[in-house]
Amino acid sequence: MTMPHARSADHVPRGTAPHSAALLDAISARLGRFAEDAETFGIVLCSDPAVAGKHLVQLQQIDRLAQSLREMADVLAARDPAAAVAAIRLGDLRNALERVASH
């Protein structure tokens, strides 16, 4: 299920930082914890052979979700966000963030 976005970043003037470093760090830490929770949840489900066999695709999606959350947390916490985006291992996420950063 996807949720509609309540707000767009388009309202922020170019070249301005809309949020403090402390807020971005807090969001990064929370995303990191969500990634850990998703990873733990996936491990628990994988430990049941019946669940793993029946829901392999969904378990892979949980793993990808955890990876994406961790990568975005790293970008938010980075001193050099452009370098952090370039280091993202998930190609579609990296490409999407690079497209946004180039505008």
N, C-alpha and C positions, 0 to 999 in steps of 0.2 A: 504494500500500500504506500502510495506517495502522498505527501502532504503538500499543498500549495505553499509557496513562499509568501510569508506575510509582508516582507519588505525587500526591496532591491537595493543593491549597493550603488545604483545609478544616482541616488540623491546626494552622494558625497562628492564635493568638488575635487577635481583632480589635484594631486599633489598634497592633499591634506591627510593627516592620520586621524580617523574618526574615534579611535579608542586608545586608551593608555596602554603602556607596556604591561602594567600589572594585570589589566583585564585580559589582554591577549595571553599572558602567561597562565592565568587561571583557566581560561578556555582550553588552552593547550593541555594543561594537566588533567582537566576533566575528560577531554577526548582520549588522552592516554589511558585513563582508568576505564573508559568505555571499551577501548580496544582490548585491554586485559580481560575485562568481563566477557566480551564476545569470544575471545580466544579460549578462556576457561570453559565457557558454555559449549563451544565446539568440541573441546577435548572430552568433556563429560559425555556428550552425545556419541562421539566416535568410539568411546570405550564399550558401547553396547553394539555388538556385531549386527543385531537385527536392525537397529536404527541406522547404523552406518551403511548397511547394505541397501536399505530401502530409501535413504535420503541423502545419498552421496552428493548430488548436485546442490542441495540446500546447505550441506555442511561446507562445501567449497565456497558457497556464497557467504557464509558466516566468516570463513577465513579471510575472504577478500574484504569484507566489511571491516574486520579487525585491522588488516593491513592498511586500508584506506584511512581509517581513523588515526592510526599511528603516524602515517605519512603527513596528514594534515596537521596533527599536533606538532610534529617536527617543524613544519613550515611556520606555524604561528610562533614557536619558541625561538626560531633561528635569528641570529644577529644579521645574517645575510639571507633574506627570504628567497631571492632569485636563485642563489646557489642551492638552497634547500629544495626548491621546486625542481631544479635541474637534476637533483640527486634522487628524485622519486623513482622507485623501481616499477610502479604500476604505470604502464604506458598511457592508458586512456586518462588517468587522473593527472599525470604530468602534462600531457598535451592540453587538457582542458584548462589547467591552471596557467600554463604558458600562454595560451590564447588570451586569457583574461589579463595577464600581466603585460601583454604587448599592446594593449589598448590604452 
